[in-house]
């Protein structure tokens, strides 16, 4: 099982969100985190925006991994926002983003944060997975697809 599927509750998946730009897509992610983890939505949004100001979390290929650190958060949590229409996200390839896999980690979770980001980046580089995620009709189907993905592990 991959790490992301352990951190992604069904309630944190939005399918075909009508967000019209990067800012409103981050708003949707912040609202999902707030509702599911009882975290102040403004603080979540501030954390995500602060990270974006350091450089875009758009990876290219139509995906982004917005992420932030939260004081008082006990464990990492993820959210997924699939947009009805892709939006500009300052990705290195210039392509608009239609799928956001957002991540919040505890303020001091440096190694965990890096491992999660690495696995999510590996996951989203899988073309078949990306295509499938963009086609699934429901949050439950998206979660099932995420859960079925297995990371490539180095040989022992």
Residue, then its C-alpha position, 0 to 999 in steps of 0.5 A: x500500500x502506498x503512503x498517500x492512500x493512508x492519508x487520504x479520506x474519501x471526504x477529502x476528494x473533490x471531483x470536477x471542482x468549478x475552481x476557475x484559477x489557481x487561487x480558487x483551486x487552493x481555496x477548495x483544497x483548504x476547505x476540504x482539509x478544514x472540514x475533514x480535520x477541523x483545521x482553521x481554513x484560513x490557516x490552511x490556505x495561508x500555509x498553501x499560499x506561503x509555499x506557492x510564493x516560494x515557487x509553484x508546486x505545479x509539476x507539469x503534465x497537468x498536475x500539482x502538489x500544493x503542500x504546507x506545514x501546520x502547527x498543531x497538526x498531529x499527522x499528515x493528511x492529504x486532499x485531492x481536487x480534480x478540476x472541471x477545467x484545468x487552470x494556469x498554475x505556473x508549471x514548468x511545462x506551461x500546461x494548465x493543471x487539472x489535478x491537485x494532490x494537496x498535502x499538509x504535514x505537521x510543522x516539524x515533519x521534515x523527513x516524512x514530508x520529503x518522503x510523501x512528496x517523493x512518493x506523490x511525485x512518482x505516483x503522478x509521473x505514471x501516465x496511466x494513473x494520471x489518465x485514469x484519475x482524470x477519467x474516474x467519475x466519483x471520489x470513491x473511484x479516484x480513491x480506489x485508483x490511488x489505493x491500488x497504485x504501488x510505488x517502485x521500491x529499490x531492490x534490497 
